[in-house]
Amino acid sequence: MTNTFEGNIAFTARYDGDATASGEMEVQPGILNPFGTVHAGAMIWFADVVATRLVLGEMDVSAGMKGFPLAVNLYANLLANTREGTLTAKAEYVKQGRRLSVVRTRVTRPDGRVLIEMTTTHVPSE
């Protein structure tokens, strides 16, 4: 048996200053799994990009990849799920460093319930 899946993912990610970043992702059919809840991969992608946005800070990446914060480790706890609403991500530093940064990102649903708590480790590309 063969199944075909396709979809689109869209979300925002912004650096808020004060060592935080945040974003929003609307639940839509293109990010749902076959059971009608948000695919874990979509939530992880969302959280990873918001975490990376935090480490980027005010960095201008238009000049190329030098210094871009590469995620070298990712640990995600999938705690709950949802079928509707707008998900919110908030990223904060556990450790902010020049060569190594660790970020904790939480993705929540509109009622505040945590769906994912993820920790990522970032190093600057060379």
PABAVEX-198906 format. One record per residue: residue in one letter; residue number from 1; x, y, z of N, C-alpha, C in turn. Coordinates in steps of 0.1 Angstrom, whole numbers, plus 5000, padded with zeros to 4 digits. Atoms other than C-alpha are relative to their C-alpha. Last residue first. Layout:
BEGIN
+----+-----+------+------+------+------+------+------+------+------+------+
: aa :   i :   nX :   nY :   nZ :  caX :  caY :  caZ :   cX :   cY :   cZ :
+----+-----+------+------+------+------+------+------+------+------+------+
:  A : NUM :    X :    Y :    Z :    X :    Y :    Z :    X :    Y :    Z :
...
+----+-----+------+------+------+------+------+------+------+------+------+
//
This chain:
BEGIN
+----+-----+------+------+------+------+------+------+------+------+------+
: aa :   i :   nX :   nY :   nZ :  caX :  caY :  caZ :   cX :   cY :   cZ :
+----+-----+------+------+------+------+------+------+------+------+------+
:  E : 126 : 4987 : 4994 : 5003 : 5329 : 5290 : 5095 : 5001 : 5004 : 4985 :
:  S : 125 : 4993 : 5006 : 5011 : 5295 : 5283 : 5108 : 5012 : 5007 : 4997 :
:  P : 124 : 4999 : 4992 : 5012 : 5286 : 5295 : 5143 : 5007 : 4992 : 4989 :
:  V : 123 : 4986 : 4996 : 5001 : 5276 : 5268 : 5168 : 5001 : 5009 : 4987 :
:  H : 122 : 4996 : 4993 : 5012 : 5241 : 5261 : 5180 : 5014 : 5004 : 5001 :
:  T : 121 : 4987 : 4995 : 4998 : 5226 : 5237 : 5206 : 5005 : 5005 : 4986 :
:  T : 120 : 4991 : 5000 : 5012 : 5189 : 5232 : 5206 : 5013 : 5006 : 5004 :
:  T : 119 : 4987 : 4994 : 4998 : 5164 : 5224 : 5234 : 5009 : 4998 : 4988 :
:  M : 118 : 4988 : 5005 : 5007 : 5128 : 5217 : 5227 : 5012 : 5008 : 5004 :
:  E : 117 : 4989 : 4992 : 4993 : 5096 : 5219 : 5247 : 5013 : 4994 : 4994 :
:  I : 116 : 4986 : 5004 : 5001 : 5067 : 5209 : 5225 : 5009 : 5009 : 5009 :
:  L : 115 : 5001 : 5011 : 5010 : 5029 : 5211 : 5228 : 5014 : 4994 : 4999 :
:  V : 114 : 4987 : 5002 : 5007 : 5028 : 5233 : 5259 : 4999 : 4988 : 4992 :
:  R : 113 : 4994 : 5014 : 4998 : 4992 : 5242 : 5269 : 5013 : 4998 : 4991 :
:  G : 112 : 4988 : 5000 : 4992 : 4987 : 5280 : 5268 : 5006 : 4986 : 5003 :
:  D : 111 : 5004 : 5000 : 4986 : 4950 : 5280 : 5257 : 5013 : 4999 : 5009 :
:  P : 110 : 5006 : 4987 : 4995 : 4961 : 5292 : 5222 : 4996 : 5000 : 5015 :
:  R : 109 : 5013 : 4997 : 5007 : 4985 : 5263 : 5216 : 4993 : 5011 : 5007 :
:  T : 108 : 5012 : 5002 : 4993 : 5021 : 5263 : 5228 : 4988 : 5002 : 4991 :
:  V : 107 : 5011 : 4997 : 5010 : 5055 : 5258 : 5213 : 4988 : 4997 : 5008 :
:  R : 106 : 5013 : 5007 : 4997 : 5084 : 5261 : 5238 : 4990 : 5004 : 4989 :
:  T : 105 : 5011 : 4995 : 5007 : 5120 : 5268 : 5228 : 4987 : 4993 : 5004 :
:  R : 104 : 5012 : 5007 : 4997 : 5151 : 5264 : 5249 : 4988 : 5007 : 4994 :
:  V : 103 : 5013 : 4993 : 5000 : 5183 : 5276 : 5234 : 4989 : 4991 : 5004 :
:  V : 102 : 5011 : 5010 : 4998 : 5219 : 5266 : 5239 : 4987 : 5008 : 5002 :
:  S : 101 : 5012 : 4995 : 4994 : 5247 : 5287 : 5224 : 4990 : 4989 : 5002 :
:  L : 100 : 5010 : 5010 : 4998 : 5283 : 5277 : 5216 : 4988 : 5007 : 5007 :
:  R :  99 : 4997 : 5013 : 5008 : 5312 : 5296 : 5201 : 4989 : 4990 : 5002 :
:  R :  98 : 4995 : 4996 : 5013 : 5304 : 5333 : 5212 : 5002 : 4987 : 4991 :
:  G :  97 : 4986 : 4999 : 5001 : 5281 : 5323 : 5240 : 5005 : 5003 : 4986 :
:  Q :  96 : 4997 : 4992 : 5012 : 5245 : 5325 : 5251 : 5015 : 5002 : 5000 :
:  K :  95 : 4986 : 4995 : 5000 : 5235 : 5297 : 5275 : 5002 : 5008 : 4987 :
:  V :  94 : 4995 : 5007 : 4988 : 5199 : 5287 : 5284 : 5015 : 5004 : 5002 :
:  Y :  93 : 4987 : 5006 : 4998 : 5187 : 5313 : 5260 : 5001 : 4992 : 5013 :
:  E :  92 : 4992 : 4993 : 4990 : 5151 : 5319 : 5253 : 5013 : 4993 : 5001 :
:  A :  91 : 4986 : 5005 : 4998 : 5128 : 5309 : 5224 : 5007 : 5009 : 5010 :
:  K :  90 : 4992 : 4990 : 4994 : 5090 : 5315 : 5223 : 5013 : 4993 : 5004 :
:  A :  89 : 4987 : 5004 : 4995 : 5067 : 5297 : 5199 : 5008 : 5011 : 5007 :
:  T :  88 : 4991 : 4989 : 4997 : 5030 : 5303 : 5194 : 5013 : 4993 : 5005 :
:  L :  87 : 4989 : 5004 : 4990 : 5006 : 5279 : 5177 : 5009 : 5012 : 5002 :
:  T :  86 : 4987 : 4995 : 5003 : 4975 : 5294 : 5161 : 5009 : 4996 : 5011 :
:  G :  85 : 4995 : 4988 : 4993 : 4943 : 5274 : 5163 : 5013 : 5005 : 4995 :
:  E :  84 : 5004 : 4986 : 5005 : 4933 : 5239 : 5153 : 5006 : 5011 : 5008 :
:  R :  83 : 5006 : 5001 : 5013 : 4939 : 5201 : 5156 : 4997 : 5014 : 4994 :
:  T :  82 : 5012 : 4993 : 5003 : 4962 : 5200 : 5186 : 4995 : 4998 : 4986 :
:  N :  81 : 5003 : 4996 : 5014 : 4990 : 5181 : 5202 : 4987 : 5007 : 4999 :
:  A :  80 : 5015 : 5000 : 5003 : 5006 : 5173 : 5235 : 4999 : 5004 : 4985 :
:  L :  79 : 5008 : 5001 : 4988 : 5040 : 5168 : 5252 : 4985 : 4999 : 4997 :
:  L :  78 : 5013 : 4998 : 5006 : 5065 : 5162 : 5223 : 4990 : 4997 : 5011 :
:  N :  77 : 5011 : 5007 : 4993 : 5098 : 5166 : 5241 : 4987 : 5003 : 4994 :
:  A :  76 : 5014 : 4995 : 5000 : 5125 : 5177 : 5216 : 4991 : 4990 : 5009 :
:  Y :  75 : 5006 : 5010 : 4991 : 5163 : 5174 : 5218 : 4985 : 5006 : 5002 :
:  L :  74 : 5014 : 4997 : 4998 : 5182 : 5190 : 5190 : 4994 : 4990 : 5008 :
:  N :  73 : 5007 : 5009 : 4992 : 5220 : 5191 : 5185 : 4986 : 5005 : 5003 :
:  V :  72 : 4992 : 5012 : 5000 : 5243 : 5207 : 5160 : 4994 : 4989 : 5009 :
:  A :  71 : 5005 : 5009 : 4989 : 5220 : 5236 : 5151 : 5008 : 4987 : 4998 :
:  L :  70 : 5004 : 5013 : 5004 : 5241 : 5259 : 5128 : 4995 : 4992 : 5013 :
:  P :  69 : 5001 : 5010 : 4989 : 5242 : 5295 : 5138 : 4994 : 4987 : 4996 :
:  F :  68 : 5014 : 5004 : 4998 : 5252 : 5315 : 5107 : 5000 : 4989 : 5011 :
:  G :  67 : 5006 : 4997 : 4987 : 5287 : 5329 : 5113 : 4986 : 4996 : 5002 :
:  K :  66 : 4990 : 4999 : 4989 : 5298 : 5328 : 5077 : 4993 : 5005 : 5013 :
:  M :  65 : 5002 : 5009 : 4989 : 5267 : 5318 : 5057 : 5010 : 5002 : 5011 :
:  G :  64 : 4996 : 5014 : 5001 : 5265 : 5347 : 5033 : 4999 : 4992 : 5013 :
:  A :  63 : 4986 : 5001 : 5005 : 5264 : 5385 : 5031 : 5005 : 4985 : 4999 :
:  S :  62 : 5000 : 4999 : 5015 : 5226 : 5385 : 5033 : 5014 : 4999 : 4995 :
:  V :  61 : 4996 : 5012 : 5007 : 5228 : 5370 : 5068 : 5001 : 5002 : 4985 :
:  D :  60 : 5004 : 4999 : 5014 : 5228 : 5403 : 5087 : 5005 : 4988 : 4992 :
:  M :  59 : 4991 : 5003 : 5010 : 5230 : 5395 : 5124 : 4994 : 5001 : 4986 :
:  E :  58 : 5000 : 4990 : 5010 : 5206 : 5413 : 5147 : 5009 : 4997 : 4988 :
:  G :  57 : 5001 : 4986 : 4994 : 5199 : 5383 : 5168 : 4998 : 5010 : 4989 :
:  L :  56 : 4997 : 4990 : 5010 : 5209 : 5352 : 5148 : 5000 : 5014 : 5005 :
:  V :  55 : 4985 : 5000 : 5000 : 5208 : 5331 : 5180 : 5005 : 5010 : 4989 :
:  L :  54 : 4994 : 4994 : 4987 : 5172 : 5341 : 5185 : 5015 : 5001 : 4999 :
:  R :  53 : 5003 : 4985 : 5001 : 5162 : 5334 : 5148 : 5006 : 5007 : 5013 :
:  T :  52 : 4990 : 4994 : 5008 : 5178 : 5300 : 5152 : 4999 : 5015 : 4998 :
:  A :  51 : 4987 : 5000 : 4992 : 5155 : 5292 : 5181 : 5012 : 5006 : 4992 :
:  V :  50 : 5001 : 4989 : 4990 : 5125 : 5304 : 5160 : 5012 : 5000 : 5009 :
:  V :  49 : 4998 : 4988 : 5007 : 5136 : 5282 : 5131 : 4999 : 5012 : 5010 :
:  D :  48 : 4986 : 4998 : 5004 : 5140 : 5252 : 5153 : 5003 : 5013 : 4993 :
:  A :  47 : 4992 : 4997 : 4989 : 5106 : 5256 : 5169 : 5015 : 5002 : 4997 :
:  F :  46 : 5004 : 4987 : 4995 : 5088 : 5258 : 5136 : 5009 : 5004 : 5012 :
:  W :  45 : 4995 : 4990 : 5009 : 5107 : 5228 : 5122 : 4998 : 5014 : 5005 :
:  I :  44 : 4985 : 5000 : 4998 : 5100 : 5208 : 5153 : 5006 : 5010 : 4991 :
:  M :  43 : 4997 : 4993 : 4988 : 5063 : 5217 : 5151 : 5015 : 5001 : 5003 :
:  A :  42 : 5004 : 4986 : 5002 : 5061 : 5207 : 5115 : 5003 : 5008 : 5012 :
:  G :  41 : 4989 : 4993 : 5008 : 5080 : 5175 : 5122 : 4997 : 5014 : 4997 :
:  A :  40 : 4989 : 4996 : 4991 : 5055 : 5166 : 5149 : 5012 : 5007 : 4993 :
:  H :  39 : 4988 : 5009 : 5002 : 5027 : 5167 : 5124 : 5011 : 5005 : 5009 :
:  V :  38 : 4988 : 4994 : 5006 : 4998 : 5187 : 5138 : 5011 : 4990 : 4999 :
:  T :  37 : 4993 : 4991 : 4991 : 4967 : 5166 : 5144 : 5013 : 5005 : 4994 :
:  G :  36 : 5006 : 4987 : 4998 : 4943 : 5152 : 5119 : 5006 : 5009 : 5010 :
:  F :  35 : 5010 : 5001 : 4989 : 4952 : 5115 : 5121 : 4993 : 5013 : 5003 :
:  P :  34 : 5012 : 5007 : 5005 : 4970 : 5115 : 5087 : 4989 : 4998 : 5011 :
:  N :  33 : 4997 : 5014 : 5003 : 4993 : 5142 : 5100 : 4987 : 4992 : 4996 :
:  L :  32 : 5006 : 5010 : 4992 : 4984 : 5179 : 5097 : 5005 : 4986 : 4996 :
:  I :  31 : 4990 : 5004 : 4989 : 5008 : 5205 : 5084 : 4994 : 4989 : 5009 :
:  G :  30 : 4987 : 5004 : 5005 : 4991 : 5211 : 5050 : 5010 : 4996 : 5010 :
:  P :  29 : 4999 : 5014 : 5005 : 4956 : 5211 : 5065 : 5013 : 4995 : 4996 :
:  Q :  28 : 5007 : 5001 : 5013 : 4962 : 5243 : 5085 : 5001 : 4986 : 4995 :
:  V :  27 : 5003 : 5014 : 5003 : 4972 : 5251 : 5121 : 4992 : 5000 : 4987 :
:  E :  26 : 5015 : 5004 : 5001 : 4984 : 5287 : 5120 : 4999 : 4986 : 4997 :
:  M :  25 : 5003 : 5009 : 5011 : 5021 : 5292 : 5130 : 4985 : 4996 : 5001 :
:  E :  24 : 5013 : 5005 : 5000 : 5033 : 5321 : 5152 : 4998 : 4991 : 4988 :
:  G :  23 : 5007 : 5002 : 5013 : 5067 : 5332 : 5162 : 4986 : 4994 : 5001 :
:  S :  22 : 5013 : 5006 : 4999 : 5090 : 5343 : 5190 : 4995 : 4998 : 4986 :
:  A :  21 : 5005 : 5000 : 5013 : 5126 : 5353 : 5198 : 4986 : 4993 : 5001 :
:  T :  20 : 5011 : 5008 : 5004 : 5141 : 5363 : 5231 : 4996 : 5001 : 4986 :
:  A :  19 : 4996 : 5014 : 5000 : 5174 : 5377 : 5244 : 4988 : 4990 : 4999 :
:  D :  18 : 5000 : 5004 : 4987 : 5160 : 5412 : 5252 : 5002 : 4984 : 5001 :
:  G :  17 : 4991 : 4992 : 4991 : 5154 : 5417 : 5215 : 4999 : 4994 : 5014 :
:  D :  16 : 5007 : 4990 : 4992 : 5123 : 5403 : 5199 : 5009 : 5009 : 5008 :
:  Y :  15 : 4992 : 4997 : 4989 : 5139 : 5384 : 5170 : 4994 : 5011 : 5008 :
:  R :  14 : 4994 : 4986 : 4999 : 5112 : 5373 : 5147 : 5008 : 5000 : 5013 :
:  A :  13 : 4990 : 5001 : 4990 : 5098 : 5340 : 5133 : 5007 : 5014 : 5001 :
:  T :  12 : 4991 : 4988 : 4998 : 5066 : 5338 : 5113 : 5010 : 4997 : 5010 :
:  F :  11 : 4999 : 4994 : 4986 : 5050 : 5306 : 5100 : 5008 : 5012 : 5000 :
:  A :  10 : 4997 : 4985 : 5000 : 5040 : 5288 : 5068 : 5000 : 5004 : 5015 :
:  I :   9 : 4999 : 4994 : 4987 : 5040 : 5251 : 5060 : 5004 : 5014 : 4999 :
:  N :   8 : 4993 : 4987 : 4999 : 5026 : 5236 : 5029 : 5001 : 5003 : 5015 :
:  G :   7 : 5005 : 4989 : 4992 : 5014 : 5201 : 5023 : 5009 : 5012 : 4999 :
:  E :   6 : 4994 : 4987 : 5004 : 5018 : 5168 : 5005 : 4994 : 5011 : 5009 :
:  F :   5 : 5002 : 4988 : 4991 : 5013 : 5132 : 5014 : 5006 : 5012 : 4994 :
:  T :   4 : 4993 : 4988 : 5005 : 5010 : 5101 : 4991 : 4995 : 5012 : 5009 :
:  N :   3 : 5007 : 4988 : 4997 : 5002 : 5067 : 5005 : 5008 : 5012 : 4995 :
:  T :   2 : 4993 : 4988 : 5001 : 5013 : 5034 : 4990 : 4991 : 5012 : 5004 :
:  M :   1 : 5008 : 4988 : 5000 : 5000 : 5000 : 5000 : 5009 : 5012 : 5000 :
+----+-----+------+------+------+------+------+------+------+------+------+
//
